[in-house]
Amino acid sequence: MQDRIQKLTLDQSAIYQIKVPGCLDESWKDWVEGIKITNETGEDLAPITTLTASLDQAGLHGLLRRLYALGMPLISIVCIEVC
């Protein structure tokens, strides 16, 4: 069986993991369907929130715009898996 490499496209969903400083609460689940919110402490003991969700490119940009509008800097954005 030959492995197929999936390429990310504009209309295809992928699972993204976005890290921001601070603690975001469960109300974010109302903004993005199926989002998983994890709060942890970084190496410097500062709080970090990890948002994990399956989004297409439009959904990803919408979430990033929302974070930007709230003045939240990004620590990282990682595409974990193409759906």
ABEGO torsion letter per residue (X at the ends): XBBBBBBBBAABBBBBBBBBBEBBBAAAAAABBGBBBBBBBBAAGBBBBBBBBBBBAAAAAAAAAAAAAAGBBBABBBBABBX
